[in-house]
């Protein structure tokens, strides 16, 4: 978790490992799941044109849903200290991520049937809390609802596919 900051991809990969998926299928699936970061990067590209290659690489390393949602307005305003703001947010989220993963590994082991508490919904709730404030127009709202419905319905219909591939296909269909 100190190297890879991709909660949804990590959770999916762990689930796929438990079901016996091959490494190739796991890598393909996690790549599909994290493709949204390409969209984040594309929307930030005009704001970071003046940044050095090293700075862009460092920014890309920890570009998560949370960092993007927290920093996009500041980056769009193109203030002088936008990089300091971005790196401060990025470092804060990284430290919290690593600490929470460590704490979860310690505490989670004391709950042998933790899945019965339904805590996996927390990731979905966090993602919704990140996305909803970004919706700025009625057209965007309609597009988001259509994407969510398409992904949800296809995810339910494709749940029978092995290796959680239904989630991958549902994600792709939702984006399309």
ROSE-4610 file (N, C-alpha, C; in Angstrom, 1 decimal, always signed):
// ROSE-4610
residu = [X/X/X/X/X/X/X/X/X/X/X/X/X/X/X/X/X/X/X/X/X/X/X/X/X/X/X/X/X/X/X/X/X/X/X/X/X/X/X/X/X/X/X/X/X/X/X/X/X/X/X/X/X/X/X/X/X/X/X/X/X/X/X/X/X/X/X/X/X/X/X/X/X/X/X/X/X/X/X/X/X/X/X/X/X/X/X/X/X/X/X/X/X/X/X/X/X/X/X/X/X/X/X/X/X/X/X/X/X/X/X/X/X/X/X/X/X/X/X/X/X/X/X/X/X/X/X/X/X/X/X/X/X/X/X/X/X/X/X/X/X/X/X/X/X/X/X/X/X/X/X/X/X/X/X/X/X/X/X/X/X/X/X/X/X/X/X/X/X/X/X/X/X/X/X/X/X/X/X/X/X/X/X/X/X/X/X/X/X/X/X/X/X/X/X/X/X/X/X/X/X/X/X/X/X/X/X/X/X/X/X/X/X/X/X/X/X/X/X/X/X/X/X/X/X/X/X/X/X/X/X/X/X/X/X/X/X/X/X/X/X/X/X/X/X/X/X/X/X/X/X/X/X/X/X/X/X/X/X/X/X/X/X/X/X/X/X/X/X/X/X/X/X/X/X/X/X/X/X/X/X/X/X/X/X/X/X/X/X/X/X/X/X/X/X/X/X/X/X/X/X/X/X/X/X/X/X/X/X/X/X/X/X/X/X/X/X/X/X/X/X/X/X/X/X/X/X/X/X/X/X/X/X/X/X/X/X/X/X/X/X/X/X/X/X/X/X/X/X/X/X/X/X/X/X/X/X/X/X/X/X/X/X/X/X/X/X/X/X/X/X/X/X/X/X/X/X/X/X/X/X/X/X/X/X/X/X/X/X/X/X/X/X/X/X/X/X/X/X/X/X/X/X/X/X/X/X/X/X/X/X/X/X/X/X/X/X/X/X/X/X/X/X/X/X/X/X/X/X/X/X/X/X/X/X/X/X/X/X/X/X/X/X/X/X/X/X/X/X/X/X/X/X/X/X/X/X/X/X/X/X/X/X/X/X/X/X/X/X/X/X/X/X/X/X/X/X/X/X/X/X/X/X/X/X/X/X/X/X/X/X/X/X/X/X/X/X/X/X/X/X/X/X/X/X/X/X/X/X/X/X/X/X/X/X/X/X/X/X/X/X/X/X/X/X/X/X/X]
num = [1/1/1/2/2/2/3/3/3/4/4/4/5/5/5/6/6/6/7/7/7/8/8/8/9/9/9/10/10/10/11/11/11/12/12/12/13/13/13/14/14/14/15/15/15/16/16/16/17/17/17/18/18/18/19/19/19/20/20/20/21/21/21/22/22/22/23/23/23/24/24/24/25/25/25/26/26/26/27/27/27/28/28/28/29/29/29/30/30/30/31/31/31/32/32/32/33/33/33/34/34/34/35/35/35/36/36/36/37/37/37/38/38/38/39/39/39/40/40/40/41/41/41/42/42/42/43/43/43/44/44/44/45/45/45/46/46/46/47/47/47/48/48/48/49/49/49/50/50/50/51/51/51/52/52/52/53/53/53/54/54/54/55/55/55/56/56/56/57/57/57/58/58/58/59/59/59/60/60/60/61/61/61/62/62/62/63/63/63/64/64/64/65/65/65/66/66/66/67/67/67/68/68/68/69/69/69/70/70/70/71/71/71/72/72/72/73/73/73/74/74/74/75/75/75/76/76/76/77/77/77/78/78/78/79/79/79/80/80/80/81/81/81/82/82/82/83/83/83/84/84/84/85/85/85/86/86/86/87/87/87/88/88/88/89/89/89/90/90/90/91/91/91/92/92/92/93/93/93/94/94/94/95/95/95/96/96/96/97/97/97/98/98/98/99/99/99/100/100/100/101/101/101/102/102/102/103/103/103/104/104/104/105/105/105/106/106/106/107/107/107/108/108/108/109/109/109/110/110/110/111/111/111/112/112/112/113/113/113/114/114/114/115/115/115/116/116/116/117/117/117/118/118/118/119/119/119/120/120/120/121/121/121/122/122/122/123/123/123/124/124/124/125/125/125/126/126/126/127/127/127/128/128/128/129/129/129/130/130/130/131/131/131/132/132/132/133/133/133/134/134/134/135/135/135/136/136/136/137/137/137/138/138/138/139/139/139/140/140/140/141/141/141/142/142/142/143/143/143/144/144/144/145/145/145/146/146/146/147/147/147/148/148/148/149/149/149/150/150/150/151/151/151/152/152/152/153/153/153/154/154/154/155/155/155/156/156/156/157/157/157/158/158/158/159/159/159/160/160/160/161/161/161/162/162/162/163/163/163/164/164/164/165/165/165/166/166/166/167/167/167/168/168/168/169/169/169/170/170/170/171/171/171/172/172/172/173/173/173/174/174/174/175/175/175/176/176/176]
x = [+0.8/+0.0/+0.8/+2.1/+3.0/+3.4/+3.3/+3.7/+2.5/+1.5/+0.3/-0.8/-1.3/-2.4/-3.7/-4.3/-5.5/-6.4/-7.2/-8.0/-9.0/-9.7/-10.7/-9.9/-8.8/-8.1/-7.5/-7.0/-6.5/-7.6/-8.7/-9.8/-10.3/-10.4/-10.8/-9.7/-8.5/-7.4/-7.4/-7.5/-7.6/-8.7/-9.9/-11.1/-10.8/-10.2/-9.9/-8.8/-7.9/-6.9/-7.6/-8.5/-9.3/-10.1/-10.5/-11.4/-10.5/-9.2/-8.3/-8.1/-8.3/-8.0/-6.5/-6.3/-4.8/-4.3/-3.0/-2.3/-2.7/-2.7/-3.0/-4.4/-5.4/-6.8/-6.8/-6.1/-6.1/-5.4/-4.3/-3.7/-4.6/-5.2/-6.1/-7.3/-7.9/-9.0/-8.7/-7.5/-7.2/-6.8/-6.2/-6.0/-7.3/-8.3/-9.6/-10.2/-10.1/-10.7/-10.0/-8.7/-8.0/-7.9/-8.6/-8.5/-9.1/-9.9/-10.5/-9.4/-8.3/-7.2/-6.6/-6.8/-6.4/-7.3/-8.6/-9.5/-9.1/-8.7/-8.2/-7.0/-6.0/-4.8/-5.1/-6.0/-6.3/-6.9/-7.8/-8.4/-7.4/-6.3/-5.3/-4.2/-4.1/-3.0/-2.8/-3.8/-3.6/-3.1/-3.4/-3.0/-1.5/-0.9/+0.4/+1.4/+1.1/+2.0/+3.3/+3.4/+4.6/+5.4/+4.9/+5.6/+6.7/+7.7/+8.8/+8.4/+9.1/+8.8/+8.7/+9.7/+9.8/+8.6/+8.2/+7.0/+5.7/+5.6/+4.4/+4.4/+5.5/+5.6/+5.2/+5.7/+5.4/+3.9/+3.3/+1.9/+1.1/+1.5/+0.8/+0.8/+1.9/+2.1/+0.9/+0.5/-0.6/-1.9/-2.1/-3.4/-4.5/-5.2/-6.3/-7.6/-8.7/-10.0/-10.1/-9.6/-9.6/-8.7/-7.5/-6.6/-7.2/-7.7/-8.3/-9.4/-10.4/-11.5/-11.2/-10.2/-9.7/-9.0/-8.2/-7.3/-7.8/-8.8/-9.1/-9.5/-10.2/-10.6/-9.4/-8.6/-7.4/-6.5/-6.4/-5.5/-6.1/-7.4/-8.1/-8.0/-7.9/-7.7/-6.3/-5.4/-4.1/-3.3/-3.5/-2.8/-1.3/-0.6/+0.9/+1.3/+0.5/+0.9/+0.1/-0.4/-1.2/-0.4/+0.9/+1.6/+1.9/+2.1/+2.2/+0.9/-0.2/-1.5/-1.7/-1.4/-1.5/-0.7/+0.6/+1.5/+1.2/+0.6/+0.2/-1.0/-1.9/-3.1/-2.7/-1.8/-1.3/-0.6/+0.3/+1.1/+0.1/-0.8/-1.8/-2.6/-3.1/-3.9/-3.0/-1.7/-0.8/-0.5/-0.3/+0.0/-1.2/-2.4/-3.6/-3.8/-3.6/-3.8/-2.9/-1.7/-0.7/-1.1/-1.3/-1.7/-3.0/-4.0/-5.3/-5.1/-4.3/-4.0/-3.4/-2.4/-1.6/-2.6/-3.4/-4.3/-5.4/-5.8/-6.8/-6.3/-5.0/-4.4/-4.3/-4.0/-3.9/-5.2/-6.2/-7.5/-8.4/-8.3/-9.1/-8.9/-7.7/-7.5/-8.3/-8.7/-9.5/-11.0/-11.4/-12.7/-12.7/-12.9/-12.7/-13.8/-15.0/-16.0/-16.4/-15.5/-15.7/-16.6/-16.7/-17.6/-19.1/-19.4/-20.8/-21.3/-20.3/-20.7/-21.0/-20.7/-21.0/-20.2/-19.0/-18.1/-17.6/-17.7/-17.2/-18.1/-19.2/-20.0/-19.3/-18.5/-17.8/-17.0/-16.4/-15.7/-16.6/-17.8/-18.8/-19.3/-19.6/-20.1/-19.0/-17.8/-16.7/-16.6/-16.7/-16.7/-17.8/-19.0/-20.2/-20.0/-19.5/-19.2/-18.2/-17.3/-16.3/-16.9/-17.7/-18.2/-19.3/-20.3/-21.5/-21.1/-20.2/-19.9/-19.3/-18.8/-18.2/-19.2/-20.4/-21.5/-22.0/-21.9/-22.1/-23.3/-23.8/-24.9/-26.0/-27.1/-28.2/-27.7/-27.0/-26.6/-25.6/-24.7/-23.8/-24.5/-25.5/-26.3/-27.0/-27.6/-28.2/-27.2/-26.0/-25.0/-24.5/-24.3/-23.9/-24.9/-26.2/-27.3/-27.3/-27.3/-27.3/-26.1/-24.9/-23.7/-23.9/-24.4/-24.6/-25.6/-26.7/-27.7/-27.2/-26.5/-26.0/-25.0/-24.1/-23.1/-23.8/-24.7/-25.4/-26.2/-27.0/-27.8/-26.9/-25.9/-25.0/-24.2/-23.8/-23.1/-23.9/-25.2/-26.1/-26.3/-26.5/-26.7/-25.5/-24.3/-23.0/-22.3/-23.0/-22.4/-22.0/-22.6/-22.3/-20.9/-20.3/-19.0/-17.9/-17.0/-15.9/-14.9/-14.2/-13.1/-13.5/-14.8/-15.3/-15.2/-15.2/-15.2/-16.5/-17.5/-18.8/-18.6/-17.8/-17.5/-16.7/-15.8/-15.0/-15.8/-16.6/-17.5/-18.5/-19.1/-20.0/-19.4/-18.2/-17.4/-17.2/-16.8/-16.6/-17.9/-19.0/-20.3/-20.7/-20.5/-20.9/-20.1/-18.9/-18.1/-18.5/-18.8/-19.2/-20.6]
y = [-1.2/+0.0/+1.3/+1.2/+2.3/+2.6/+1.6/+1.8/+2.0/+1.2/+1.3/+1.9/+3.0/+3.7/+3.6/+2.4/+2.1/+1.2/+1.7/+0.9/+0.0/+0.5/-0.3/-1.5/-1.1/-2.2/-3.2/-2.7/-3.7/-4.6/-4.1/-4.9/-5.9/-5.5/-6.4/-7.5/-7.1/-8.0/-9.1/-8.6/-9.6/-10.6/-10.1/-10.9/-11.9/-11.4/-12.3/-13.4/-13.0/-14.0/-15.1/-14.7/-15.7/-16.6/-16.2/-17.0/-17.8/-17.6/-18.4/-17.9/-16.6/-16.0/-16.0/-16.0/-16.0/-14.6/-14.5/-13.2/-12.3/-12.8/-12.1/-11.4/-12.2/-11.7/-10.6/-10.8/-9.8/-8.5/-8.6/-7.4/-6.7/-7.4/-6.8/-6.1/-6.8/-6.2/-5.0/-5.0/-3.8/-2.7/-2.9/-1.9/-1.2/-2.0/-1.5/-0.6/-1.1/-0.4/+1.0/+1.1/+2.3/+3.2/+2.9/+3.7/+5.1/+5.3/+6.6/+7.6/+7.1/+8.0/+8.7/+8.1/+8.7/+9.9/+9.8/+11.0/+12.1/+11.7/+12.7/+13.4/+12.7/+13.2/+14.2/+13.7/+14.5/+15.9/+15.9/+17.1/+18.0/+17.5/+18.3/+18.8/+18.2/+18.4/+19.9/+20.7/+22.1/+22.9/+22.4/+23.2/+22.8/+21.8/+21.4/+21.4/+22.1/+22.2/+22.8/+23.7/+24.3/+23.5/+22.4/+21.6/+20.8/+20.5/+19.7/+18.2/+17.4/+16.0/+15.3/+15.6/+14.9/+15.3/+16.6/+17.0/+16.3/+16.2/+15.5/+14.1/+13.4/+12.0/+11.8/+12.7/+12.7/+12.9/+13.9/+14.2/+12.9/+12.3/+11.1/+9.9/+9.8/+8.7/+8.6/+9.7/+9.6/+10.3/+10.3/+10.9/+9.9/+10.1/+9.2/+10.0/+9.3/+10.0/+11.1/+10.9/+11.9/+13.1/+12.8/+13.9/+14.7/+14.1/+14.8/+15.7/+15.1/+15.9/+17.0/+16.9/+17.9/+19.0/+18.7/+19.7/+20.3/+19.7/+20.2/+21.6/+22.1/+23.5/+24.5/+24.1/+24.9/+24.9/+23.7/+23.6/+24.4/+24.4/+25.2/+26.7/+27.1/+28.5/+29.0/+28.1/+28.4/+29.4/+29.2/+30.1/+29.8/+30.7/+30.5/+29.3/+29.1/+28.0/+26.7/+26.5/+25.3/+24.0/+24.0/+22.8/+22.5/+23.5/+23.3/+22.7/+23.3/+22.8/+21.3/+21.0/+19.6/+18.7/+19.0/+18.1/+17.9/+19.0/+18.9/+17.9/+18.1/+17.2/+15.7/+15.6/+14.3/+13.6/+14.3/+13.7/+13.4/+14.3/+14.0/+12.7/+12.6/+11.4/+10.1/+10.3/+9.1/+8.6/+9.6/+9.2/+8.5/+9.1/+8.5/+7.2/+7.0/+5.7/+4.7/+4.9/+4.0/+3.6/+4.6/+4.4/+3.6/+4.0/+3.2/+1.8/+1.6/+0.2/-0.6/+0.0/-0.7/-1.0/+0.0/-0.2/-1.2/-1.2/-2.2/-3.6/-3.7/-5.1/-5.6/-4.7/-5.0/-5.3/-4.4/-4.5/-5.5/-5.5/-6.4/-7.8/-8.2/-9.6/-10.1/-9.2/-9.5/-9.7/-9.5/-9.7/-10.8/-12.0/-13.1/-13.1/-12.6/-12.5/-11.1/-10.3/-8.8/-8.5/-9.4/-9.1/-9.0/-9.6/-9.6/-8.2/-7.3/-5.9/-5.0/-5.4/-4.6/-3.4/-3.5/-2.3/-2.0/-3.0/-2.8/-1.7/-1.3/-0.2/+1.1/+1.2/+2.5/+3.0/+2.1/+2.5/+3.2/+2.5/+3.1/+4.4/+4.5/+5.8/+6.9/+6.6/+7.6/+8.0/+7.1/+7.5/+8.4/+8.1/+8.9/+10.3/+10.4/+11.7/+12.5/+11.8/+12.5/+13.0/+12.2/+12.5/+13.5/+13.4/+14.2/+15.7/+16.2/+17.6/+18.1/+17.2/+17.6/+17.8/+17.3/+17.5/+18.9/+19.6/+21.0/+21.4/+20.5/+20.9/+19.7/+20.1/+19.0/+18.0/+18.3/+17.4/+16.4/+16.9/+16.1/+15.2/+15.7/+14.8/+13.7/+14.0/+12.9/+11.9/+12.4/+11.4/+10.6/+11.1/+10.4/+9.3/+9.7/+8.8/+7.6/+8.0/+6.9/+6.0/+6.5/+5.7/+4.8/+5.3/+4.5/+3.4/+3.7/+2.7/+1.6/+2.0/+1.0/+0.1/+0.7/-0.1/-1.0/-0.5/-1.3/-2.4/-2.2/-3.2/-4.3/-3.8/-4.8/-5.6/-4.9/-5.6/-6.7/-6.4/-7.5/-8.6/-8.3/-9.3/-10.1/-9.5/-10.2/-10.8/-10.8/-11.3/-12.8/-13.5/-14.9/-15.2/-14.2/-14.4/-14.7/-15.5/-15.9/-14.7/-14.8/-13.9/-12.4/-12.2/-10.8/-10.0/-10.7/-10.1/-9.3/-9.6/-8.9/-7.4/-7.2/-5.9/-5.1/-5.8/-5.1/-4.7/-5.6/-5.3/-4.2/-4.3/-3.3/-1.9/-1.9/-0.6/+0.0/-0.9/-0.4/+0.1/-0.7/-0.2/+1.1/+1.2/+2.5/+3.7/+3.5/+4.6/+4.9/+3.8/+4.1/+4.8]
z = [+0.0/+0.0/+0.0/+0.4/+0.3/-1.1/-2.0/-3.4/-4.3/-4.1/-4.9/-4.1/-4.6/-4.0/-4.8/-4.8/-5.6/-4.8/-3.9/-3.1/-3.8/-4.8/-5.5/-6.2/-6.8/-7.6/-6.6/-5.4/-4.5/-3.9/-3.6/-3.1/-4.1/-5.4/-6.4/-6.7/-6.7/-6.9/-5.7/-4.5/-3.4/-3.5/-3.9/-4.1/-5.2/-6.3/-7.4/-7.1/-6.2/-5.8/-5.0/-4.1/-3.3/-4.2/-5.4/-6.2/-7.2/-7.2/-8.0/-9.4/-9.6/-10.9/-11.2/-12.5/-12.9/-12.8/-12.7/-12.6/-13.8/-15.0/-16.1/-16.1/-15.6/-15.5/-14.4/-13.3/-12.2/-12.7/-13.5/-14.0/-15.0/-15.9/-16.8/-16.2/-15.2/-14.5/-13.7/-13.0/-12.2/-13.2/-14.3/-15.3/-15.8/-16.0/-16.4/-15.3/-14.1/-13.0/-12.8/-13.0/-12.7/-13.9/-15.0/-16.2/-16.0/-15.0/-14.7/-14.4/-14.0/-13.7/-15.0/-16.1/-17.4/-17.6/-17.3/-17.4/-16.4/-15.2/-14.2/-14.8/-15.3/-15.8/-17.0/-17.9/-19.0/-18.6/-17.6/-17.2/-16.5/-15.9/-15.3/-16.2/-17.4/-18.3/-18.6/-18.8/-19.2/-18.0/-16.8/-15.6/-15.2/-15.8/-15.3/-16.5/-17.6/-18.7/-18.3/-17.4/-17.0/-16.0/-15.6/-14.6/-15.2/-14.5/-15.0/-15.1/-15.9/-16.1/-14.7/-13.9/-12.5/-11.7/-11.7/-11.0/-11.5/-12.8/-13.3/-12.9/-13.0/-12.5/-11.1/-10.2/-8.8/-8.6/-9.3/-9.2/-9.7/-10.7/-11.2/-10.3/-9.5/-8.6/-7.6/-7.1/-6.1/-6.5/-7.8/-8.3/-8.0/-6.9/-6.6/-6.7/-6.5/-6.6/-5.6/-4.4/-3.3/-3.6/-4.1/-4.4/-5.5/-6.6/-7.7/-7.2/-6.5/-6.1/-5.2/-4.4/-3.4/-4.1/-5.2/-5.8/-7.1/-7.8/-9.1/-9.2/-8.3/-8.3/-8.1/-7.2/-7.0/-8.2/-8.9/-10.0/-11.2/-11.3/-12.4/-12.2/-11.0/-10.7/-11.0/-11.2/-11.7/-10.8/-9.5/-8.5/-8.5/-8.0/-7.9/-7.0/-6.0/-5.1/-5.3/-6.5/-6.8/-6.6/-6.9/-6.7/-5.3/-4.5/-3.0/-2.5/-2.9/-2.5/-2.9/-4.2/-4.7/-3.9/-3.7/-3.0/-1.5/-0.9/+0.5/+0.6/-0.3/-0.3/-0.6/-1.6/-2.0/-0.8/-0.2/+1.0/+2.1/+2.4/+3.5/+3.2/+2.0/+1.6/+1.6/+1.2/+1.2/+2.6/+3.5/+4.9/+5.6/+5.3/+5.9/+5.3/+4.0/+3.3/+3.9/+4.1/+4.6/+6.1/+6.9/+8.3/+8.4/+7.6/+7.7/+7.2/+6.2/+5.8/+6.8/+7.5/+8.6/+9.7/+10.1/+11.2/+10.8/+9.6/+9.1/+9.2/+8.8/+8.9/+10.3/+11.2/+12.7/+13.3/+13.1/+13.7/+13.0/+11.6/+10.8/+11.1/+11.5/+11.8/+13.1/+13.9/+15.1/+14.8/+13.5/+13.1/+12.0/+12.4/+11.4/+10.3/+10.6/+9.6/+9.3/+9.0/+8.8/+7.7/+6.7/+5.5/+5.9/+7.1/+7.5/+7.9/+8.2/+8.6/+7.4/+6.2/+5.0/+4.9/+5.4/+5.3/+3.9/+3.0/+1.6/+1.0/+1.5/+0.9/+1.2/+2.2/+2.5/+1.3/+0.5/-0.7/-1.7/-1.9/-2.8/-2.3/-1.0/-0.4/-0.6/-0.4/-0.5/-2.0/-2.9/-4.3/-4.7/-4.2/-4.5/-3.9/-2.7/-2.1/-2.8/-3.5/-4.3/-5.7/-6.3/-7.6/-7.6/-6.7/-6.7/-6.7/-5.9/-5.9/-7.3/-8.1/-9.3/-10.4/-10.2/-11.2/-11.2/-12.3/-12.4/-13.3/-14.1/-14.9/-15.0/-15.6/-15.7/-16.7/-17.7/-18.7/-18.1/-17.2/-16.5/-15.5/-14.9/-14.0/-14.7/-15.9/-16.7/-17.1/-17.6/-18.0/-16.9/-15.7/-14.5/-14.1/-14.2/-13.8/-14.8/-16.1/-17.2/-17.0/-16.8/-16.6/-15.4/-14.3/-13.1/-13.3/-14.0/-14.2/-15.1/-16.2/-17.1/-16.4/-15.6/-14.9/-13.9/-13.2/-12.1/-12.7/-13.7/-14.3/-15.0/-15.8/-16.4/-15.4/-14.3/-13.2/-12.6/-12.4/-11.8/-12.8/-14.1/-15.1/-15.4/-15.2/-15.5/-14.3/-13.2/-12.0/-12.1/-13.0/-13.2/-13.8/-14.4/-15.1/-14.1/-14.5/-13.5/-13.3/-12.2/-11.9/-11.8/-11.5/-11.3/-12.6/-13.8/-15.1/-15.3/-14.7/-14.8/-14.4/-13.3/-12.8/-13.8/-14.5/-15.5/-16.7/-17.2/-18.3/-18.0/-16.8/-16.3/-16.2/-15.8/-15.7/-17.1/-18.0/-19.4/-20.0/-19.8/-20.3/-19.7/-18.4/-17.7/-18.3/-18.5/-19.1/-20.5/-21.3/-22.7/-22.7]
